Amino acid sequence: MEFFYAFFSIIDYMSKEHIIGIDLGTTNSCVAVMEAGKAKIISSSEGGRTIPSVVSWKKDGERIVGATAKRSAVTNPQNTIYSVKRFMGHSYSEIKDEVSKVPYAVEKNKKGLAVIKVPSIDKTMTPEEISAAILQKCKNDAEAYLGEAVTKAVVTVPAYFNDTQRQATKNAGEICGLEIVRIINEPTSAALAYGIDKNKDEVVLVYDLGGGTFDVSVLQIGDGTFEVLATSGDSHLGGDDFDDKISEHLMSEFKKEYGVDLSKDLSALSRIKDAAEKAKIELSSQVSTNINLPFITAVDNEPIHFTMDLTRSKFEDLVKELMDRIKKPVLDALKDGVNGDKSKINEVILVGGSSRIPCVQEQIKNLIGLEPNKGVNPDEAVALGAAIQGGILAGDVSDIVLLDVTPLSLAIEVNGGMVDVLIAKNTAIPTKKKSTYTTATNNQTEVTIHIIQGERPLAKDNKSLGQFNLTGILPAPARVPQIEVSFDLDANGILSVNAKDLGTGSEQKITISNSSNLSEEEINQMIKEAEEYADADKEAKEIVLIKNEIEGLCLSAEQTFESGENLNEELVSNVKSEIEKSRKILSSNDKSELEEARNSLLESLNKLSAEMYKEEESPEQTVEV
C-alpha cells in the first residue's frame, strides 16, 4: 500500500504545471523554478545563470537574444536594443532625455508613445515587443530544462512601477504566449528569497540597485508572513547611470585630447559604453583600472588608440550626484516603515548588480549603522523569490503569506480641484475602497470621474491616470444625488475604478491601463514637492475650502428662495446682493477677501434665518465632484 501511495504522489507532483519566476531586468534577466521545495536558477542555453536583456537583429533579419545579442552591440549598434525596460509604459516625451544615451533610434509614434526603430527589418518595435523577446528566451530556456511546456510565470517589476508600466509588462508576457499570473515588486521578491528559511521575526531593509532602477523596501518577516511596511525608490536611477557617468568622462577626455566628439559615432559610442560597464565592475574589486580602446576612431585617416587609467576615487567623484539621489529614498522608506528609527532594522539585504559598488555599500552602512547582509546573490535573489511566489500559487509552497503595498496614493479630483484619497500610499494590496460623492450644481446629469496619483492636496499638482464620465443621473438639486465610487487595486498593482449612481443604478467603470503614463522621476518629484511646499499647499487647500463653503451657502439660500415661503423681501434682497458679490469674488485667490465675502454672506443669511423664527439643521457636508 505504501508503494502505491508513493507512486501516486509522484504522479500527482509531475502533473502539476510549473509556474516559473522571472526577474525581467534592465541589463540582465534571470529565470528560476521551484523543485523539491527549493527555488533553483535555470541556466540559459549559453550556460549563464543570467541572461543579458539585449535583443538584436542581424542584417538578414534573424533575431537573437541574450549573450549573443550583447556581443553584437559594437558591430551592429543600430539594430541591437538594450535597457528597454526604461522605456516600458512611457510616452516619448517622458524619456526623450534618455534617448540620446543609446545608439539605436527611438521615435515617437502617432499616439505619442516611444517606439524603437530596427533598420534591418525596416520596422518599429514597441518596448513591450522587445521585452516579449526577452521573456520568450526565459520561457524557452525553462522549457528546455523542465522538458515540458511552460505557460505561466510570476514576473517582477520595480516597486515604483506605475499602473501603466505594470500593464505593459503583462502585455509583454501575452505577446510571447506567457500568462503572467502575478506581478510582484523586486525588493519584496528578494525578501522572499532571503527569508523563506528564517524562523525568527525580523524587520529587513531591501536595497535594490539594478541596471536601470532603484528600490528600497522595509519588510516585517515572521511566522511565514512577509509584510511590506513601506517602499520608495527611483525608476530612473541604476547601474546604467553609473556607466553613463564614466562614458561621459571618457568622451570628454578624448575630445580634450583629440578634438573629436565620439558621441556622434554609434560604433565608438557602443564600445565606450561597454568599456565603461567593465570599468565599473573592475573598480568594485580593485582601486584602479585601465581602459584601452584601440582603433576607436580615425583623425586625418590616422587611427586613434585611446587608453587611460581610471581610479576608484575618480569614479566615486564622477557619481557623487547619483549617490546623493540614492540617499533620499532610503530615508523616506525608513520614515514611512519604522518612523525613521533605523535601530528597528535587523538586516540590510543588497540586491542588484550595482549594489556591489563599494561606495554604495559604504553609504548604506553609514545610513543604517549595519553591515549589509551578503548572504543572497544580488543577481539571482529576485528571480528566486519570484519562483517561490510561483510555488505558492501552484500549491507547492504553503504557510507563506505575502502582503505588498502600493507606492503612491490613489485619489479622485473633487469640486474646487481638490484631492480625495481613496487608497493611501503604502496600503497593503490587494485592496478595495469606496466612497460616496454628490453633484456640485443643480440638475447635473453627469459627473466626471478624474483618477489621479500623488501626494499633493490639489489635483493639478499630481499625475492624471485617466478619467471617464458617469451619465444618466436624474436632474435634482445640487448635493442630492448619491454617487458611489470604488477603487479596486489588485495583487498586481493594477487599478480598476467603478462609479455608480445609487438612485438610478447607472454605472461606468475603467481599468487604468491605457492612460497617460507616469514617469517615476515625476513620482519622486511629487513627493519632494509635497514636503517642500507643504505650507503653500495648506494655504491653497484653505482657499479652496472657503470657496466651496461660499458656493454651498449660495446654493442653500437659492433653494430656500425657490421653496415659495413668505420671506422678508428686504432681507432676501440683501442676501441676493451678497450672493452676487460672493460669486464675483470666487475668481480671486486672496484668502482675506474670500473670508470677508463668506462672513458677510453668513451675516445676511443669519438675519434672514432669525426673521424666519426657525433654525435649519446644517446638512451633512458631502464632497462634491
Secondary structure, DSSP 8 states (H G I E B T S, - for coil): -HHHHHHHHHHHHHHS--EEEEE--SSEEEEEEEETTEEEE---TTS-SSEE-EEEE-TTS-EEESHHHHHTTTTSGGGEEE-GGGGTT-BHHHHHHHHTTSSSEEEE-TTSBEEEEEGGGTEEE-HHHHHHHHHHHHHHHHHHHHTS---EEEEEE-TT--HHHHHHHHHHHHHTT-EEEEEEEHHHHHHHHHHTT--S-EEEEEEEE-SS-EEEEEEEEETTEEEEEEEEEETT-SHHHHHHHHHHHHHHHHHHHH---GGG-HHHHHHHHHHHHHHHHHTTTSSEEEEEEEEEEEETTEEEEEEEEEEHHHHHHHTHHHHHHHHHHHHHHHHHHHTT-GGG--EEEEESGGGG-HHHHHHHHHHHSS--B--S-TTTHHHHHHHHHHHHHHTSS-S-EEEEE-SS-EEEEETTTEEEEEE-TT-EESEEEEEEEB-SSTT---EEEEEEESS-SBGGGSEEEEEEEE-------TT-S-EEEEEEE-TTS-EEEEEEETTT--EEEEETTSS----HHHHHHHHHHHHHTHHHHHHHHHHHHHHHHHHHHHHHHHHHHHTT----HHHHHHHHHHHHHHHHHTT---HHHHHHHHHHHHHHHHHHHHHTT----------B-
